[in-house]
């Protein structure tokens, strides 16, 4: 029996098993097996004779956004509308056969937007070159999911299922679980909160299942586990696997149907009718967590035409590295104007945290 058949059998077993207190251990073992087989399915084949053509392009700009959706939902139209790149759009499916990059210029930032080919159901198993498409999506900072507003719920659930099966977690945070394999001492299990979904016995069974299946976790019988929040067995399995990607996702309608748009909600962006696109850019900026930092030379006015784009929480040291890699070693102090200071200007050091639209003047030794 191949891996695809094993995955199918486990999914059927999970679907027909009732969820209650008596079956939680059985379901936990099934989910552990399912995650392991899916990880094996994503591993590249050693017997492949040729690599084939990939979709990935060089990462450029300050952030990367990937367009995901079924064929003929408006991804190419969205790319042409938001960027200066012209992507072929037609009424038939699979118009786009490779990755087409574009650049969104917003608030001084260059955001790379990737128009990926449409994926179909079963893409996680390789149908329609879905693995290449999803592999590029894993490198993005934000996913924009294009949906047909007339059947948005169905498409959304199918796409999220495909992305979940390959380790992409949309609009979720990484579980606050500490897991570390050890060479001896057995399994040390602790929790700082009351657990309602996982128990020590279930954790041991899941770890034992991974050692039976065989993997790099050779010391799976000896590990330290600490739950800092009430997590489910699926989230614990994600921590064990360790290759999950957590990223925000925005949903956009590509159909110019006013009735469907009103059903979807007042803030649902629609590229077909060019509605709420300014709201989409604001949400994209917020999800990417970008900040603009302006520089100032001594005795001159700040340069508001060329901003330094960094992520939220960036310090003065990050600003120095962005200007020049040797500037931090020659740093003496900096003067900062903006919301991050108590008064303007304030003399700060390398560890000072910058905020959006702060102005900085760096003084060298």
Beta strands, then each sheet from edge to edge (+ up, - down):
strand 1: 63-69
strand 2: 100-106
strand 3: 109-115
strand 4: 142-147
strand 5: 168-170
strand 6: 177-181
strand 7: 187-191
strand 8: 223-227
strand 9: 245-253
strand 10: 269-270
strand 11: 290-295
strand 12: 303-311
strand 13: 331-337
strand 14: 346-348
strand 15: 358-364
sheet 1: 2+ 3- 1- 4- 9- 5-
sheet 2: 2+ 3- 1- 4- 9- 10-
sheet 3: 6+ 8- 7-
sheet 4: 12+ 11- 15- 13+ 14-
end
